[in-house]
Amino acid sequence: MAAVVDASTDGLERIGTALADRVRRNMLVRLLDGPAYPSEFAGLLGESRSNVSNHLACLRGCGLVRVTREGRKLRYELADQQLADALRLLAELDLRSCPAHLDRQ
C-alpha cells in the first residue's frame, strides 16, 4: 500500500509544483489549446525568453510537458491527455463558496 501512496503523491507533488507559479499555470492553460513555442509564451505572457525557458524546464522536469524539436525551434505540448482532462476539471471548479475564499473577502 505504501508504494501506491508514494507513487500517487509524487505525481501530485509534481503537479503542485507546476501549478504553484502563475506563469506556469498560464502556460499549462495555454497548452490545453494545443502545442506552442517559447516565443509564443513570451509574447502572450509578457515574460522574457529566459524566464519562459526556465519555466518550461520546470514543466519538463515535472513530466507535464514534452518537447519536439522542429529544426531550430522547440514545440511544447502537454505530456498526456489525462493531464489535459485533469487541468480542465481543475480550472472549472467553482471554489467561490469555499470557506478559505470567503475568509479573504
C-alpha positions as CSV (number, residue, x, y, z in Angstrom):
1,M,0.0,0.0,0.0
2,A,2.8,2.5,0.8
3,A,4.3,2.2,-2.7
4,V,0.9,3.1,-4.2
5,V,0.6,6.1,-1.9
6,D,4.2,7.2,-2.7
7,A,3.6,7.0,-6.5
8,S,0.3,8.9,-6.4
9,T,1.7,11.6,-4.1
10,D,4.8,12.0,-6.3
11,G,2.5,12.9,-9.2
12,L,0.5,15.3,-7.1
13,E,3.7,16.9,-5.9
14,R,4.9,17.5,-9.4
15,I,1.6,18.9,-10.5
16,G,1.5,21.1,-7.3
17,T,5.0,22.4,-8.2
18,A,3.9,23.4,-11.7
19,L,0.6,25.0,-10.5
20,A,2.3,26.9,-7.7
21,D,3.5,29.6,-10.1
22,R,1.2,32.0,-12.1
23,V,3.4,31.8,-15.3
24,R,3.5,28.0,-15.3
25,R,-0.3,27.9,-14.7
26,N,-0.9,30.2,-17.6
27,M,1.5,28.1,-19.8
28,L,-0.4,24.9,-18.9
29,V,-3.8,26.5,-19.6
30,R,-2.5,27.8,-23.0
31,L,-1.3,24.2,-23.8
32,L,-4.8,23.0,-23.4
33,D,-5.4,24.6,-26.8
34,G,-2.5,22.7,-28.4
35,P,1.2,22.9,-28.9
36,A,3.1,26.2,-28.5
37,Y,6.5,27.6,-28.9
38,P,8.6,29.5,-26.4
39,S,8.4,32.8,-28.3
40,E,4.6,32.5,-28.3
41,F,4.7,32.1,-24.5
42,A,7.0,35.1,-24.1
43,G,4.7,37.3,-26.1
44,L,1.5,36.1,-24.6
45,L,2.6,36.2,-21.0
46,G,4.8,39.3,-21.3
47,E,7.8,37.4,-19.9
48,S,11.4,37.3,-21.1
49,R,12.5,34.4,-23.1
50,S,15.0,33.3,-20.4
51,N,12.2,33.3,-17.8
52,V,9.9,31.3,-20.2
53,S,12.8,28.9,-20.8
54,N,13.2,28.4,-17.0
55,H,9.5,27.7,-16.5
56,L,9.4,25.3,-19.5
57,A,12.4,23.5,-18.0
58,C,10.4,23.1,-14.7
59,L,7.4,21.8,-16.5
60,R,9.6,19.3,-18.4
61,G,11.3,18.3,-15.2
62,C,7.9,17.7,-13.6
63,G,7.0,15.5,-16.6
64,L,4.0,17.6,-17.5
65,V,5.1,18.7,-21.0
66,R,7.1,17.1,-23.8
67,V,9.2,18.9,-26.3
68,T,9.6,18.2,-30.0
69,R,12.5,19.7,-32.0
70,E,11.4,21.2,-35.3
71,G,14.7,22.3,-36.9
72,R,15.9,25.1,-34.7
73,K,12.6,25.5,-32.9
74,L,11.2,23.6,-29.9
75,R,7.5,22.8,-29.8
76,Y,5.9,22.2,-26.4
77,E,2.7,20.2,-25.6
78,L,1.1,18.6,-22.7
79,A,2.6,15.2,-21.9
80,D,-0.6,13.3,-21.5
81,Q,-4.3,13.6,-22.4
82,Q,-5.2,12.7,-18.8
83,L,-3.3,15.7,-17.6
84,A,-5.3,17.9,-20.1
85,D,-8.5,16.4,-18.8
86,A,-7.5,17.0,-15.1
87,L,-6.4,20.6,-15.8
88,R,-9.7,21.3,-17.5
89,L,-11.6,19.9,-14.5
90,L,-9.5,21.8,-12.0
91,A,-10.0,25.1,-14.0
92,E,-13.7,24.6,-14.0
93,L,-14.0,24.1,-10.2
94,D,-16.1,26.8,-8.6
95,L,-14.3,27.5,-5.3
96,R,-16.0,30.8,-4.5
97,S,-18.2,29.2,-1.8
98,C,-15.1,27.6,-0.2
99,P,-14.6,28.9,3.4
100,A,-11.0,29.8,2.6
101,H,-12.2,32.0,-0.2
102,L,-14.8,33.7,2.0
103,D,-12.2,34.5,4.6
104,R,-10.2,36.5,2.1
105,Q,-13.1,38.8,1.1
